[in-house]
Every structure is written in C-alpha cells, then in structure tokens.
Amino acid sequence: MRAIVVMFDTLNRRFLPPYGCDWTHAPNFARLARRTATFDNSYVCSMPCMPARREFHTARPNFLHRSWGPMEPFDDSVPAMLRDQGVSTHLISDHYHYWEAGGCTYHTLYNTWEFMRGQEGDPWKGQVARPVRPDAVGQNAFTDRWHDQDRINRAFIRNEEDFPQAKTFNAGIDFIRRNAGEEDWLLHIETFDPHEPYYSPRKYKDLYADHYDAYRGALFDWPDYAPVKETPEEVAHVRHEYASLLSMCDAKLGDVMDVMDEHDMWKDTMLIVWTDHGFMLSEHDFWGKCWQPFYNEIAHTPFFVWDPRCQVAGERRDALVQPALDLGPTLLHLFGLEPTDDMLGADLAQTIATDAAVRDAGIYGLHGHHVNVTDGRYVYMRAPAQPENTPLFEYTLMPTHMRAPFAVEELQSGVALTEPLSFTKGCPVLRVPGRAGTQPFRWPTMLFDLAEDPAQQHPIEDAKLEQRMIDMLIAQMQRCDAPPEQYQRLGLDAPTG
C-alpha cells in the first residue's frame, strides 16, 4: 500500500468548483471530486500553520495548551511511527515555517525530506541593497525586513519553473515515478500556496484576462490582516490574484493525478488532498485569519480522499470530520498500525466508504482566542468571560515561538514546572503565561445556525440551544484534557471527577 498526501496552505473552499464556485478556473479540482469522496462537513481544529501540522502528527488538539510551536519530546508522530515500522516517509515542501525555530522538529520525523526555497519572506537570497518598493496596497506596501525579503525573492522567481510550488510538485512527480513500483511508502507533498502573497506566473492570470485587462491599480496581491479599507476595484483585484494562484495549484494537482494515471496507481494508492484553513478575502469586511472570529470562510475546509480499499469516487460525504486530527489514525490503519492511546482523531475508512459518523461535535480555535464548537449545523463561538482574556498559559518543554525562542522576559516571571499532563508521557512541563492574554479581547460570544444563515451574518439568541452547545463544548474540552484555567477564562464550570 502507498499513500500520497497533497497539502495546500490556505485553500478556500468557496473558490473551488466542487463546492459551487462558478468563476475560478480549477478543472483539476473538479476532476479530483469525480475521483474521490468529497467532504462537505470538514473543519479545522487548531490554527494556524504549525498547530495544524502538530495535529497531523499527533492526532490531538493543540490550541488549548499551546500556541505555535515545535513538536514536543513527548508527542507521538504518525510519520515517525510509520517510519519506524518500515514505511518509507518522504516530505517535499516549500512551506518555510518548517525550517524556522517554531517548526524545526517536524521534518526530521520523516525518513527523508526536501525543501524548496523562496516563498513569502523566506530568508533565501542575500542582498545588501534594499529592493525597489513599487506603488502598492496592503502588505505589498509594508517596508520591514520581512516584506523587503519577499521583494528580493521575487526577483529570482520569474519563470514558472522558478516558483517554489512548481519545484515542490516537480520533485513530488519525480519521487512517484521513481518509486511507483515499490510498496509501503508515504509521500507528503506540501506547498505554501495559495497562501498570501498571491504571486503567480502570468499564464494563470491570463485565465482571468477580462479582469487584468481592466485593472489599472497598484500592486496588491498581499492583503493586510485588518478590516477592509480598500476600494471595490482593489478588493476584486486581490480576489483575482488569489484565483490566479489557485489555478496554478490546480494545474500542479493535475500533474499528480496524471502520474497516478500513467502508472495505474489508483488500485493501490490512497490520495488525500487537504488544507490547514481558509482565509477571509473581504467577507465580513475582513482580510486575513487569526485576529478575527473564525467564520466558516476560515474554519470550513475542502477535503478529498481516494481510498483504494473501498474505491468510492464521485460521491459526497456529510459526516463531520477534522482532517488535522483524523488523517493520522486513517494513515496508521492503512498501513496496519494502531493509533496510540493519546490520539483523539478518528480513522475515516468507514466514513469514506459509507459516510459513517465519527464524531457528533468538533472544537476548533487559536490559543487564547474563541473556543469554537460545531455539530455540523450550529457553530458556537465562546469568547473569554473578561476583556483581559485571563488566565491563559502555555504548556511546553520547547519554549519556542514562530521564529525565535521565548524571550528571556517571558521566562523570568510566572513560569512554573507543573505536574505531567495526561498526554506528556509522565514528563512535567513548563507553564508559561500566554501572550494572547496581554491584549483586551474585542469579540463577543456568538451562535449561528448554518442551515438558516450559512453566511453567518445573523447571530441568534436561544438559551436552550446555547446551553446544549455549551455542554457539547465542555465535553470536547474535557476529552482533550483542557487545563482548568481554560474553563475559567471562558466563564465555564469545569467538570468534576
């Protein structure tokens, strides 16, 4: 048995033809839906990038205990478990956060890995002179070192074969062709695209020629994480920039399916296509993710699986799933291994085959933000009880943020070595005051009925329904051993016993 996992970052469900979009050019996503089970009720768990990837490895929620950070010494890792049982695991990625301080313990859990440079502000090409700053809007106009690095990188990415995404998928195709006759391997192809900035070759912009022929505005392919203040023309432009990059992703996905056709791999190779989260592209008058409530444009994700064991193709699945949690157990069982006791995700084999339910609720969120719960119809966003958003702590033996270790000042006050948590294999852990608790929390608790209000425009007030969702939320928090202060932060009664 073999498995190919194709992961896109920031893949927006509502821009894909299988989910009803009629203006983007993405024929290979439509082709994918004809070859797979397409999931209509797929949700994130922990946000954003590395928290979701930690869940892919560990199959348990991250965000109630930890913000962005590395794999911990006590973590179970699905790729490592497969590797240690003789399954060859290979990671190919241009997602540069894997090679920063806060992601540096992930890629080493595979047998082998390849890294393609140049996405976003990846510190790739060294240049002393500051780059020329064009007339620009949004983050394209920012002047810090990170955004300057993006401008420098782009000078070395001109032809399609220069783009990190193209290099990533070309390396994936090479791996598949060289190993198509072998058994027991997992290939993880992961691209940063269509994450912002939405930089793509001209050929993909030409698919939307009417827009580009008419647009005369400034450079704008990188929206700020902020309320929308741009003109309608600029909003339309950045959405087309996203669509152009999405079309490039679509073409590279097609290359993977082509090589599976070429080597007749559908009979014995699982194909998984998923993403970590979506993005607000002016919906609710927001750009970005993480700073605003996790509306469904962020939380409700596309998800496709071909399982050669049941060979379900061209069918929809309505069961509530969370790929970041569920893919690990699914892959372990595919290769004949059992999940560990600490893994809380579900094997999706029967869901793919028959739409069997694996959960009645799922929680999701960001450390120190709303804690959200859904049963597939209702979404409940529970806000902190007080604007101070405390108490809040991080639990870790790897005190590292995205790009650097915790600051000395963070570790000088209020840090304690606590008793082991249920999933830390008997290891005591550091309890560090959380940074998200240092800013007033501005968003209210909200409850939405997705059947009546799919765009989440009108929060509802229903005390009986809210209590049902609160009970569901507490049960989910208890299941993943949420620390007691999370209940206090949210104004909830912690369960006893």
C-alpha positions in Angstrom: 0.0 0.0 0.0 1.1 3.6 -0.7 -0.3 7.0 0.2 0.1 10.4 -1.3 -0.9 13.4 0.9 -1.2 16.7 -1.0 -1.5 19.6 1.3 -2.2 23.2 0.3 -2.0 26.1 2.7 -5.0 28.5 2.8 -7.1 26.6 0.3 -10.5 28.4 0.3 -13.5 26.0 -0.1 -15.7 28.7 -1.6 -13.3 29.3 -4.5 -13.4 25.6 -5.7 -15.8 24.3 -8.4 -16.7 21.1 -6.4 -18.1 23.4 -3.7 -20.1 25.6 -6.0 -17.7 28.3 -7.3 -18.5 29.0 -11.0 -15.9 31.6 -11.9 -12.5 30.2 -10.9 -10.5 28.1 -13.4 -9.9 24.9 -11.5 -10.7 21.9 -13.7 -8.5 19.5 -11.9 -10.2 20.1 -8.6 -13.4 19.2 -10.4 -11.7 16.1 -11.8 -10.5 15.3 -8.3 -14.0 15.4 -7.0 -15.0 12.8 -9.7 -12.2 10.5 -8.5 -12.7 10.8 -4.7 -15.1 11.2 -1.8 -15.7 14.9 -1.4 -16.3 16.0 2.2 -19.0 18.7 2.8 -18.5 19.0 6.6 -14.8 19.3 7.1 -13.5 21.6 9.8 -10.2 22.9 11.1 -9.1 22.2 14.7 -6.0 24.3 15.8 -5.0 27.4 13.9 -2.9 28.3 12.0 0.1 26.6 10.2 2.2 24.7 12.7 -0.5 24.0 15.2 -2.4 22.2 12.4 0.7 20.3 11.4 1.3 19.2 15.0 -2.2 17.8 15.0 -1.5 15.9 11.7 1.4 14.2 13.6 -0.2 13.7 17.0 -4.0 13.4 16.2 -4.9 15.5 19.2 -6.0 19.2 19.6 -3.1 21.6 20.2 -4.7 25.0 20.8 -6.0 24.7 24.3 -2.5 24.0 25.7 -0.1 25.6 23.2 0.2 28.3 20.5 2.5 28.0 17.5 5.5 25.7 18.4 7.6 22.7 17.6 6.8 19.1 18.1 7.4 18.3 21.8 9.6 15.5 23.1 6.5 13.6 24.4 4.5 13.9 21.2 3.5 10.9 19.2 4.2 11.4 15.4 2.4 9.5 12.7 5.2 9.9 10.1 7.7 8.7 12.7 5.6 5.7 13.7 5.3 4.7 10.1 9.0 5.3 9.5 9.9 3.1 12.5 7.7 0.3 11.2 9.3 0.2 7.8 7.1 2.5 5.8 9.3 5.0 3.8 8.1 8.5 4.6 9.2 11.4 2.4 8.3 15.1 2.8 8.6 17.6 0.0 7.7 21.2 0.9 8.2 24.9 0.2 6.5 25.8 3.5 9.4 27.7 5.0 7.9 27.7 8.5 9.2 24.1 8.8 12.7 25.5 8.9 12.2 28.2 11.4 12.7 27.8 15.2 9.0 27.1 15.8 8.8 24.3 13.2 12.2 22.8 13.3 11.2 19.4 14.8 8.7 18.3 12.2 10.6 17.4 9.0 13.2 15.3 10.9 10.4 12.8 11.8 10.3 11.6 8.2 12.8 9.2 6.6 13.8 11.9 4.1 12.8 15.4 3.1 13.3 18.1 0.5 12.9 21.9 0.9 12.2 24.4 -1.9 13.1 28.0 -1.0 11.6 31.3 -1.8 8.1 31.6 -0.5 6.9 34.9 1.0 9.6 36.4 3.3 11.7 33.2 3.4 15.3 34.4 4.2 16.5 32.9 1.0 18.5 35.3 -1.3 21.1 37.5 0.4 21.0 41.1 -0.9 22.5 44.1 0.9 20.8 46.8 -1.1 17.2 47.3 -0.2 14.8 46.4 -3.1 12.8 49.0 -5.0 9.4 49.4 -3.5 6.6 49.7 -6.1 3.4 51.6 -5.8 1.5 49.1 -3.7 -1.5 48.4 -1.5 -1.9 46.2 1.7 1.1 44.3 2.9 2.8 44.9 -0.5 3.4 48.4 0.8 5.0 47.4 4.1 8.7 48.3 4.4 10.0 46.0 7.1 12.8 43.5 6.5 10.4 40.5 6.0 8.5 42.3 3.3 11.7 43.5 1.7 12.8 39.9 1.6 9.7 39.0 -0.3 10.6 41.6 -2.9 14.1 40.3 -3.1 12.9 36.7 -3.5 10.5 37.6 -6.4 13.4 39.0 -8.4 14.7 35.4 -8.6 11.3 33.8 -9.4 10.3 34.8 -12.9 9.6 31.7 -15.0 7.1 29.1 -13.9 9.8 26.5 -13.1 11.4 29.0 -10.7 8.4 29.1 -8.4 8.7 27.1 -5.2 5.4 25.5 -5.8 6.5 24.2 -9.2 9.7 22.9 -7.7 7.8 21.2 -4.9 5.4 19.4 -7.3 8.1 18.5 -9.8 10.1 16.9 -7.0 6.9 15.0 -6.0 6.3 13.7 -9.5 9.9 12.6 -9.7 9.5 10.7 -6.4 6.3 9.0 -7.6 7.9 8.0 -10.9 11.0 6.6 -9.3 9.0 4.7 -6.6 5.8 3.7 -8.5 6.8 0.0 -8.4 7.7 0.0 -4.7 5.4 -0.8 -1.8 4.9 0.8 1.7 5.6 4.4 1.3 4.0 7.7 2.2 4.7 10.8 0.1 3.7 14.2 1.7 3.7 16.9 -0.9 3.1 20.3 0.8 3.0 23.7 -0.8 2.7 27.1 0.9 0.3 28.2 -1.9 -2.3 29.5 -2.2 -1.2 31.3 1.0 -0.6 35.0 0.5 1.2 36.7 -1.1 -0.7 35.6 -4.3 2.2 35.7 -6.6 1.8 33.6 -9.7 3.0 33.3 -13.3 1.4 35.4 -16.0 -0.2 32.3 -17.7 -2.5 31.8 -14.8 -3.5 35.5 -14.6 -4.4 35.2 -18.3 -7.2 32.8 -17.4 -8.9 35.9 -15.9 -7.9 38.2 -18.7 -11.1 40.4 -18.5 -10.1 41.5 -15.0 -6.4 42.0 -15.6 -7.0 43.9 -18.9 -9.2 46.3 -17.0 -7.3 46.7 -13.7 -5.1 49.9 -13.5 -4.5 50.0 -9.8 -1.4 49.4 -7.6 0.4 46.2 -6.9 -1.9 44.3 -4.5 -1.6 40.5 -4.0 -0.9 40.5 -0.2 -3.8 41.8 1.9 -3.2 43.1 5.4 -4.7 41.3 8.4 -7.1 44.1 9.0 -10.6 45.4 8.2 -11.2 46.0 4.5 -10.5 49.7 3.7 -9.6 49.2 0.0 -11.8 50.2 -3.0 -14.1 47.7 -4.6 -11.8 47.5 -7.5 -8.9 46.6 -5.3 -10.9 44.0 -3.4 -11.9 42.4 -6.8 -8.2 42.5 -7.8 -6.8 40.7 -4.8 -9.6 38.1 -5.1 -8.5 37.5 -8.7 -4.8 37.4 -7.6 -5.9 34.6 -5.2 -7.8 32.9 -8.0 -4.8 33.0 -10.3 -2.6 31.3 -7.7 -5.3 28.8 -7.1 -5.3 28.0 -10.8 -1.6 27.2 -10.5 -2.3 24.9 -7.6 -5.0 23.3 -9.7 -2.5 22.6 -12.6 0.0 21.1 -10.2 -2.7 18.9 -8.6 -3.5 17.7 -12.2 0.1 16.7 -12.6 -0.2 14.4 -9.6 -3.3 12.8 -10.9 -1.7 12.4 -14.4 1.2 10.5 -13.0 -1.2 8.3 -11.0 -3.0 7.5 -14.3 0.3 6.9 -16.0 1.4 4.3 -13.5 -2.1 2.8 -12.8 -1.7 3.7 -9.1 -5.4 4.2 -8.3 -5.8 0.5 -7.5 -3.4 0.5 -4.5 -2.5 4.1 -3.6 -4.5 6.4 -1.3 -4.7 10.1 -2.4 -5.5 12.7 0.2 -6.0 16.4 -0.6 -6.5 18.8 2.2 -5.6 22.2 3.8 -5.0 23.7 7.2 -7.5 26.5 6.9 -9.2 29.1 4.7 -8.9 32.9 4.6 -11.1 36.0 4.8 -10.9 37.6 1.4 -13.2 40.6 2.2 -16.0 38.5 3.6 -17.5 40.1 6.8 -15.3 43.1 5.7 -12.2 41.3 6.9 -8.8 40.3 5.4 -6.8 37.5 6.9 -7.1 35.0 9.6 -6.4 34.5 13.3 -7.2 38.1 14.5 -10.9 37.9 13.8 -13.6 35.3 14.7 -13.2 32.0 12.8 -16.1 32.3 10.4 -16.6 29.4 8.1 -14.5 31.1 5.3 -11.6 30.1 7.6 -12.9 27.1 9.5 -14.9 25.1 7.0 -12.4 23.5 4.7 -12.3 21.5 1.4 -11.2 17.8 1.8 -11.0 15.0 -0.7 -9.9 11.3 -0.3 -9.5 8.4 -2.6 -9.3 5.1 -0.7 -8.3 2.2 -3.0 -9.9 -0.2 -0.4 -13.4 0.9 -1.0 -12.9 2.8 -4.3 -15.6 5.4 -3.6 -15.5 8.0 -6.3 -17.7 10.9 -7.3 -19.7 10.8 -4.0 -20.3 13.4 -1.3 -19.8 12.8 2.4 -21.7 14.7 5.1 -20.1 13.3 8.2 -18.4 15.9 10.5 -14.6 15.4 10.1 -11.5 17.2 11.2 -8.7 16.2 8.8 -5.9 17.6 11.0 -6.9 15.1 13.7 -8.3 12.3 11.6 -5.7 11.8 8.9 -3.1 10.3 11.3 -5.3 7.4 12.5 -6.5 6.9 8.9 -3.0 6.6 7.6 -1.8 4.4 10.5 -4.7 1.9 9.9 -4.0 2.0 6.1 -0.5 0.6 6.9 -1.6 -1.8 9.6 -0.6 0.2 12.6 -2.7 1.2 15.6 -3.0 4.8 16.9 -1.6 5.5 20.4 -3.8 6.0 23.4 -3.2 9.7 23.3 -4.5 10.1 19.8 -8.1 11.5 19.6 -8.6 11.6 15.9 -10.7 9.0 14.1 -10.0 6.5 11.3 -12.0 7.7 8.3 -12.1 4.4 6.4 -15.8 3.8 7.1 -16.7 7.4 6.6 -15.1 7.4 3.2 -16.9 4.1 2.3 -20.3 4.7 3.8 -20.5 8.2 5.3 -20.4 6.7 8.8 -20.2 9.3 11.6 -17.0 9.5 13.6 -18.0 12.4 16.0 -21.0 14.4 17.0 -19.1 17.6 17.6 -15.7 19.2 16.9 -13.9 22.0 18.6 -11.5 24.4 16.9 -9.7 27.7 17.6 -6.5 29.6 18.2 -4.6 29.7 21.5 -6.1 32.5 23.6 -9.0 33.2 21.2 -12.6 32.0 20.9 -13.1 28.3 21.6 -15.5 27.2 18.9 -17.6 24.1 18.7 -19.8 22.8 15.9 -22.1 19.9 15.4 -22.2 20.5 11.6 -25.3 22.6 11.7 -24.7 25.1 14.6 -21.5 26.9 15.3 -20.9 28.3 18.8 -18.0 30.7 19.3 -17.3 31.1 23.1 -15.5 34.3 24.0 -13.5 34.9 27.1 -15.6 36.0 30.1 -13.5 39.1 30.7 -11.8 41.5 28.2 -8.5 40.8 30.0 -8.7 37.2 28.5 -7.1 35.6 31.5 -6.0 33.3 32.9 -4.1 31.8 30.0 -1.0 29.6 30.0 1.2 27.7 27.5 2.4 24.2 28.4 5.6 23.2 26.8 9.1 21.7 27.0 10.1 23.5 23.8 9.6 27.2 24.6 9.7 28.5 21.1 7.5 30.8 19.0 7.3 31.0 15.3 10.7 32.4 14.5 12.5 32.5 17.8 12.7 31.0 21.3 10.5 32.6 24.0 12.1 35.8 25.1 14.1 35.8 28.3 11.5 38.2 29.8 8.7 35.7 29.2 10.6 33.1 31.2 11.6 35.3 34.0 8.2 35.8 35.6 5.2 33.5 36.3 6.9 30.4 34.9 6.5 27.1 36.8 7.3 23.5 36.2 4.0 21.7 36.6 2.9 18.1 37.1 2.7 15.9 33.9 -0.4 16.3 31.8 -2.3 13.2 30.7 -0.6 13.1 27.3 3.0 14.1 28.3 4.2 10.6 29.0 5.0 11.4 32.6 7.0 14.5 31.8 6.5 17.6 33.8 6.1 20.7 31.6 6.7 24.4 31.8 3.6 26.5 32.4 4.3 30.0 30.8 1.9 32.9 30.8 0.3 33.2 27.4 0.9 36.3 25.3 -2.6 36.4 23.9 -3.8 37.3 27.4 -2.0 40.6 27.3 -4.5 42.3 25.0 -8.2 43.1 25.6 -10.4 40.7 23.7 -12.9 42.5 21.5 -15.2 39.8 20.1 -18.4 38.6 21.7 -19.8 35.1 22.2 -21.8 34.2 19.0 -24.1 31.3 18.0 -25.0 30.7 14.3 -27.5 28.4 12.6 -25.7 27.4 9.4 -28.9 25.9 7.8 -30.7 29.2 8.1 -27.7 31.5 7.9 -24.8 29.9 6.0 -23.0 33.2 5.6 -23.1 33.7 9.4 -24.5 37.2 9.2 -27.0 37.0 12.0 -26.1 35.6 15.4 -29.0 34.0 17.2 -30.1 34.1 20.8 -31.6 30.8 22.0 -30.8 30.0 25.6 -31.8 26.3 25.4 -29.7 25.8 22.2 -26.8 27.7 23.7 -26.8 25.5 26.8 -26.7 22.4 24.5 -23.7 23.9 22.7 -22.0 24.8 26.0 -22.5 21.2 27.2 -21.0 20.0 23.9 -18.1 22.3 24.2 -17.3 21.3 27.8 -17.4 17.6 26.8 -15.0 18.2 24.0 -12.7 20.2 26.2 -12.8 17.5 28.8 -12.0 14.9 26.2 -8.7 16.6 25.3 -7.8 17.3 28.9 -8.1 21.1 28.6 -6.3 22.8 31.5 -8.6 24.2 34.3 -7.8 27.8 33.6 -9.4 27.5 30.1 -12.8 26.9 31.7 -12.2 29.9 34.0 -11.1 32.1 31.0 -14.3 31.2 29.2 -16.6 31.6 32.2 -17.5 27.9 32.2 -17.9 25.5 35.0 -15.1 23.0 34.9 -16.3 19.3 35.1 -15.6 17.5 38.3 -14.5 13.9 38.6 
